[in-house]
């Protein structure tokens, strides 16, 4: 399974960076566009409409000419985001089964609490009616199908040359790379709180390495997210850290997984000041894992007298999100 398929729905891929190696000598002269030698705003509108209605055609049109690719790639990128990370910067809360909608986190509006009250029949939960809160599983299934459709659009490309196929992949495959610099590192952030956690600190807990936003062992940004968005009125959860789990710091916050540099440059993020709370939250995650799954932790984080993963153990395990 590719990294893009394993990626969390909160991961926003990096924006396009065109490489000179992708330029196949296609003309940049507007006169070579023939009937499409139109003002830029008209070409931009064509890609805007085509991107919404037929992304596949928009991609193939962009492959025909360097100027068209430069014009169309931002529209293709926006469609990519809609398919690949539909939960990016959405509010997230993981609720207990018996949670009353009127006991949800403060970030949930009154009209939303009313929408979640009561019970309904649902195809995924059998014959008995279930709390409306559980029907969120339908959303998961719908989004999963949406992601599959993105990949399926570009599976049938036998008519493209190898060079064209490479250029197409550069347009339609999400970029989750990391160059190893702290200023471009992947982070889990709460837009609501203006806080973030670095992937490298999470990887360190298991002696793992980062591969973009992923780690190579089973403690990742996805695990950290879950520890911060749980909300339940049930006191009997998992032990000593029950209070923290029951009342997640970021429950019902707008959350995302993005790179540090984009917190300062992306217009959606730069309106806020973000604080690095990595040490505080990772310490909390460490205590939870020590209480429950000690064997996953690197030796240096094991309680006294307990053994953990050696540096090379599980190196062939798939990256997890």
Beta strands, then each sheet from edge to edge (+ up, - down):
strand 1: 90-92
strand 2: 94-95
strand 3: 119-120
strand 4: 130-131
strand 5: 186-190
strand 6: 195-198
strand 7: 210-211
strand 8: 214-215
strand 9: 230-231
strand 10: 253-259
strand 11: 275-276
sheet 1: 1+ 10- 5+ 6- 11-
sheet 2: 2+ 9+
sheet 3: 3+ 4-
sheet 4: 7+ 8-
end
